[in-house]
Amino acid sequence: MNEGQTKTADNEATWCELRAVIQERSKIVAVEHKREIDLQVLIPAADAMMFVSAIIQAAKEIITDRDTFRRVSDRMLQLVPPA
């Protein structure tokens, strides 16, 4: 084999290994997701957003300084993953 063929073979082996790792990871993720469903540890996004809204409303009732409330509210919203 010449150098070009060796590099091509190495590349193919690397991609083959990468595909195998990705497939294994996909299987693990699927099993973990099923486990989370079985344990009922997942909550609907709408419920999570209602909880965040309730926390922000409680903060609004307690924090009278507008700037402080805005900073707390902004920080809480940063913690929420994008929709």
C-alpha positions in Angstrom: 0.0 0.0 0.0 1.2 3.5 -0.7 0.9 6.4 1.7 -2.4 7.7 0.2 -4.0 4.3 0.5 -2.9 3.9 4.1 -4.3 7.3 5.0 -7.6 6.4 3.2 -7.8 3.1 5.1 -7.0 4.9 8.4 -9.7 7.4 7.6 -12.2 4.7 6.9 -11.4 2.9 10.1 -11.7 6.1 12.1 -15.2 6.8 10.5 -16.3 3.2 11.2 -15.2 3.5 14.8 -16.9 6.9 15.1 -20.2 5.5 13.7 -20.0 2.6 16.2 -19.5 5.0 19.1 -22.4 7.2 17.9 -24.7 4.1 17.5 -23.8 2.9 21.0 -24.4 6.4 22.5 -27.8 6.5 20.8 -28.7 3.1 22.3 -27.7 4.3 25.8 -29.7 7.6 25.4 -32.8 5.6 24.3 -32.5 3.2 27.3 -31.9 6.1 29.7 -35.0 8.0 28.3 -37.1 4.9 28.8 -35.8 4.6 32.3 -36.7 8.2 33.1 -40.2 7.6 31.7 -40.6 4.4 33.7 -39.5 6.3 36.9 -41.8 9.2 36.0 -39.0 11.7 36.5 -39.8 13.8 33.4 -42.3 16.7 33.6 -44.0 18.3 30.6 -42.4 21.6 29.5 -45.6 23.5 30.1 -45.6 22.4 33.7 -42.0 23.5 34.1 -42.8 26.9 32.6 -45.8 27.3 34.9 -43.5 26.5 37.9 -41.0 29.2 36.7 -43.8 31.7 36.2 -45.1 30.9 39.8 -41.6 31.5 41.2 -41.2 34.8 39.3 -44.7 35.9 40.5 -43.7 35.1 44.1 -40.5 37.0 43.7 -42.5 39.9 42.3 -44.7 40.0 45.4 -41.6 39.9 47.8 -39.0 42.0 45.9 -40.2 45.7 46.0 -37.1 47.2 44.3 -37.8 47.1 40.5 -34.1 46.9 39.5 -33.5 44.0 41.9 -36.6 42.2 40.7 -35.6 42.7 37.1 -32.1 41.2 37.8 -33.6 38.2 39.7 -36.2 37.7 36.9 -33.6 37.9 34.2 -31.3 35.5 36.0 -34.1 33.0 36.5 -35.0 33.1 32.8 -31.3 32.4 32.0 -31.6 29.1 33.8 -34.6 28.0 31.7 -33.5 26.1 28.6 -34.6 27.6 25.3 -38.0 26.4 24.0 
